[in-house]
Amino acid sequence: MSKNILIVEDSSTMRSLIVSTLELLEDIDITESPSGFEALKILPLKKFDLILTDINMPDINGLELVSFVKNNQAYKSVPLIIISTEGSDKDVERGMALGADEYIKKPFKPEELQSLVTKYLEK
């Protein structure tokens, strides 16, 4: 049975890169969201096994999305990985404190992302 992944990223170029990296994995179904606001509309539509989000987005930023997901009974058990250019210790600490499971700095190595995604989908 395939696993559902939600990718929340406002840059279409970065979203395409993430999708092409993850499409190499087997049995996954990817849903793309161009914004945090759209992600909030998509979340109730299906059960997601993993969420990947950027931080810097125009409407609802990634940290607000992490907070919403981790404070919502329906989604709080869904693993969440932040992928961001914001990679200072303070940024990472804030993301993890809000409940993110992992934090990857852009640019990332495709193998690193694939490995992390596989780790959380196998749990």
Phi and psi restraints in degrees (value plus and minus 20) as a CYANA .aco file:
   2 SER   PHI     -97.2   -57.2
   2 SER   PSI     133.8   173.8
   3 LYS   PHI    -119.3   -79.3
   3 LYS   PSI     122.5   162.5
   4 ASN   PHI    -119.2   -79.2
   4 ASN   PSI     107.1   147.1
   5 ILE   PHI    -140.1  -100.1
   5 ILE   PSI     113.1   153.1
   6 LEU   PHI    -125.9   -85.9
   6 LEU   PSI     103.7   143.7
   7 ILE   PHI    -129.1   -89.1
   7 ILE   PSI     100.2   140.2
   8 VAL   PHI    -133.1   -93.1
   8 VAL   PSI      87.6   127.6
   9 GLU   PHI    -176.2  -136.2
   9 GLU   PSI     104.8   144.8
  10 ASP   PHI     -98.4   -58.4
  10 ASP   PSI     -42.1    -2.1
  11 SER   PHI    -103.9   -63.9
  11 SER   PSI      96.1   136.1
  12 SER   PHI     -83.5   -43.5
  12 SER   PSI     -52.7   -12.7
  13 THR   PHI     -85.3   -45.3
  13 THR   PSI     -67.8   -27.8
  14 MET   PHI     -86.4   -46.4
  14 MET   PSI     -59.3   -19.3
  15 ARG   PHI     -80.2   -40.2
  15 ARG   PSI     -63.6   -23.6
  16 SER   PHI     -82.9   -42.9
  16 SER   PSI     -59.6   -19.6
  17 LEU   PHI     -83.8   -43.8
  17 LEU   PSI     -63.7   -23.7
  18 ILE   PHI     -84.2   -44.2
  18 ILE   PSI     -65.5   -25.5
  19 VAL   PHI     -80.7   -40.7
  19 VAL   PSI     -67.7   -27.7
  20 SER   PHI     -84.8   -44.8
  20 SER   PSI     -52.5   -12.5
  21 THR   PHI     -87.1   -47.1
  21 THR   PSI     -62.1   -22.1
  22 LEU   PHI    -102.3   -62.3
  22 LEU   PSI     -42.7    -2.7
  23 GLU   PHI     -84.5   -44.5
  23 GLU   PSI     -36.4     3.6
  24 LEU   PHI     -93.2   -53.2
  24 LEU   PSI     -38.0     2.0
  25 LEU   PHI    -100.3   -60.3
  25 LEU   PSI     134.5   174.5
  26 GLU   PHI    -112.3   -72.3
  26 GLU   PSI     132.3   172.3
  27 ASP   PHI      37.0    77.0
  27 ASP   PSI      26.6    66.6
  28 ILE   PHI    -145.4  -105.4
  28 ILE   PSI     129.7   169.7
  29 ASP   PHI    -143.0  -103.0
  29 ASP   PSI     102.0   142.0
  30 ILE   PHI    -124.9   -84.9
  30 ILE   PSI     110.9   150.9
  31 THR   PHI    -133.4   -93.4
  31 THR   PSI     112.4   152.4
  32 GLU   PHI    -127.7   -87.7
  32 GLU   PSI     121.0   161.0
  33 SER   PHI    -150.7  -110.7
  33 SER   PSI     108.8   148.8
  34 PRO   PHI    -102.2   -62.2
  34 PRO   PSI     -22.3    17.7
  35 SER   PHI    -179.9  -139.9
  35 SER   PSI     142.5   182.5
  36 GLY   PHI     -83.8   -43.8
  36 GLY   PSI     -57.6   -17.6
  37 PHE   PHI     -83.5   -43.5
  37 PHE   PSI     -64.9   -24.9
  38 GLU   PHI     -82.8   -42.8
  38 GLU   PSI     -58.3   -18.3
  39 ALA   PHI     -79.6   -39.6
  39 ALA   PSI     -59.4   -19.4
  40 LEU   PHI     -84.1   -44.1
  40 LEU   PSI     -49.9    -9.9
  41 LYS   PHI     -99.0   -59.0
  41 LYS   PSI     -49.0    -9.0
  42 ILE   PHI    -100.9   -60.9
  42 ILE   PSI     -56.3   -16.3
  43 LEU   PHI     -68.4   -28.4
  43 LEU   PSI     -65.3   -25.3
  44 PRO   PHI     -93.9   -53.9
  44 PRO   PSI     -28.4    11.6
  45 LEU   PHI     -98.3   -58.3
  45 LEU   PSI     -45.2    -5.2
  46 LYS   PHI    -177.1  -137.1
  46 LYS   PSI     146.1   186.1
  47 LYS   PHI    -105.2   -65.2
  47 LYS   PSI     101.1   141.1
  48 PHE   PHI    -119.5   -79.5
  48 PHE   PSI     121.8   161.8
  49 ASP   PHI    -115.6   -75.6
  49 ASP   PSI     -34.5     5.5
  50 LEU   PHI    -183.3  -143.3
  50 LEU   PSI     122.4   162.4
  51 ILE   PHI    -143.7  -103.7
  51 ILE   PSI     112.3   152.3
  52 LEU   PHI    -135.3   -95.3
  52 LEU   PSI     109.3   149.3
  53 THR   PHI    -158.3  -118.3
  53 THR   PSI     126.2   166.2
  54 ASP   PHI    -100.6   -60.6
  54 ASP   PSI     149.2   189.2
  55 ILE   PHI    -118.1   -78.1
  55 ILE   PSI     -72.2   -32.2
  56 ASN   PHI    -101.4   -61.4
  56 ASN   PSI      82.0   122.0
  57 MET   PHI    -157.0  -117.0
  57 MET   PSI     135.2   175.2
  58 PRO   PHI     -88.3   -48.3
  58 PRO   PSI     -54.3   -14.3
  59 ASP   PHI    -121.6   -81.6
  59 ASP   PSI    -104.5   -64.5
  60 ILE   PHI    -116.8   -76.8
  60 ILE   PSI      99.6   139.6
  61 ASN   PHI     -97.7   -57.7
  61 ASN   PSI     150.1   190.1
  62 GLY   PHI     -81.9   -41.9
  62 GLY   PSI     -54.2   -14.2
  63 LEU   PHI     -88.4   -48.4
  63 LEU   PSI     -57.9   -17.9
  64 GLU   PHI     -85.4   -45.4
  64 GLU   PSI     -57.8   -17.8
  65 LEU   PHI     -85.5   -45.5
  65 LEU   PSI     -64.6   -24.6
  66 VAL   PHI     -77.1   -37.1
  66 VAL   PSI     -67.5   -27.5
  67 SER   PHI     -79.8   -39.8
  67 SER   PSI     -64.9   -24.9
  68 PHE   PHI     -80.9   -40.9
  68 PHE   PSI     -69.4   -29.4
  69 VAL   PHI     -81.5   -41.5
  69 VAL   PSI     -67.9   -27.9
  70 LYS   PHI     -95.8   -55.8
  70 LYS   PSI     -34.2     5.8
  71 ASN   PHI    -123.4   -83.4
  71 ASN   PSI     -12.0    28.0
  72 ASN   PHI    -130.6   -90.6
  72 ASN   PSI     102.4   142.4
  73 GLN   PHI     -72.7   -32.7
  73 GLN   PSI     -57.2   -17.2
  74 ALA   PHI     -90.8   -50.8
  74 ALA   PSI     -44.1    -4.1
  75 TYR   PHI    -142.0  -102.0
  75 TYR   PSI     -29.2    10.8
  76 LYS   PHI     -82.2   -42.2
  76 LYS   PSI     -40.4    -0.4
  77 SER   PHI    -107.8   -67.8
  77 SER   PSI     -24.0    16.0
  78 VAL   PHI     -96.8   -56.8
  78 VAL   PSI     103.3   143.3
  79 PRO   PHI     -81.4   -41.4
  79 PRO   PSI     125.0   165.0
  80 LEU   PHI    -155.6  -115.6
  80 LEU   PSI     107.4   147.4
  81 ILE   PHI    -136.8   -96.8
  81 ILE   PSI     107.4   147.4
  82 ILE   PHI    -110.2   -70.2
  82 ILE   PSI     112.3   152.3
  83 ILE   PHI    -142.0  -102.0
  83 ILE   PSI      92.7   132.7
  84 SER   PHI    -168.9  -128.9
  84 SER   PSI     135.5   175.5
  85 THR   PHI     -97.1   -57.1
  85 THR   PSI     -40.2    -0.2
  86 GLU   PHI     -97.8   -57.8
  86 GLU   PSI      80.7   120.7
  87 GLY   PHI    -144.6  -104.6
  87 GLY   PSI      -0.5    39.5
  88 SER   PHI     -88.2   -48.2
  88 SER   PSI     140.9   180.9
  89 ASP   PHI     -76.0   -36.0
  89 ASP   PSI     -58.8   -18.8
  90 LYS   PHI     -83.9   -43.9
  90 LYS   PSI     -62.8   -22.8
  91 ASP   PHI     -82.5   -42.5
  91 ASP   PSI     -65.8   -25.8
  92 VAL   PHI     -82.2   -42.2
  92 VAL   PSI     -66.0   -26.0
  93 GLU   PHI     -79.4   -39.4
  93 GLU   PSI     -63.1   -23.1
  94 ARG   PHI     -82.0   -42.0
  94 ARG   PSI     -66.5   -26.5
  95 GLY   PHI     -81.3   -41.3
  95 GLY   PSI     -64.4   -24.4
  96 MET   PHI     -89.7   -49.7
  96 MET   PSI     -57.5   -17.5
  97 ALA   PHI     -83.6   -43.6
  97 ALA   PSI     -52.2   -12.2
  98 LEU   PHI     -97.2   -57.2
  98 LEU   PSI     -33.3     6.7
  99 GLY   PHI     101.8   141.8
  99 GLY   PSI     -17.5    22.5
 100 ALA   PHI     -81.0   -41.0
 100 ALA   PSI     125.6   165.6
 101 ASP   PHI    -107.3   -67.3
 101 ASP   PSI     -51.0   -11.0
 102 GLU   PHI    -167.1  -127.1
 102 GLU   PSI     142.7   182.7
 103 TYR   PHI    -160.8  -120.8
 103 TYR   PSI      98.0   138.0
 104 ILE   PHI    -134.1   -94.1
 104 ILE   PSI     114.1   154.1
 105 LYS   PHI    -111.2   -71.2
 105 LYS   PSI     117.0   157.0
 106 LYS   PHI    -102.3   -62.3
 106 LYS   PSI     125.9   165.9
 107 PRO   PHI     -94.0   -54.0
 107 PRO   PSI     124.4   164.4
 108 PHE   PHI    -127.5   -87.5
 108 PHE   PSI     140.5   180.5
 109 LYS   PHI    -105.7   -65.7
 109 LYS   PSI     111.1   151.1
 110 PRO   PHI     -73.1   -33.1
 110 PRO   PSI     -59.1   -19.1
 111 GLU   PHI     -84.3   -44.3
 111 GLU   PSI     -55.7   -15.7
 112 GLU   PHI     -83.9   -43.9
 112 GLU   PSI     -65.7   -25.7
 113 LEU   PHI     -85.5   -45.5
 113 LEU   PSI     -64.9   -24.9
 114 GLN   PHI     -80.8   -40.8
 114 GLN   PSI     -61.8   -21.8
 115 SER   PHI     -83.0   -43.0
 115 SER   PSI     -65.7   -25.7
 116 LEU   PHI     -84.8   -44.8
 116 LEU   PSI     -64.5   -24.5
 117 VAL   PHI     -81.3   -41.3
 117 VAL   PSI     -65.2   -25.2
 118 THR   PHI     -80.2   -40.2
 118 THR   PSI     -63.5   -23.5
 119 LYS   PHI     -75.8   -35.8
 119 LYS   PSI     -66.3   -26.3
 120 TYR   PHI     -98.7   -58.7
 120 TYR   PSI     -46.9    -6.9
 121 LEU   PHI     -96.2   -56.2
 121 LEU   PSI     -42.8    -2.8
 122 GLU   PHI    -104.9   -64.9
 122 GLU   PSI     -31.0     9.0
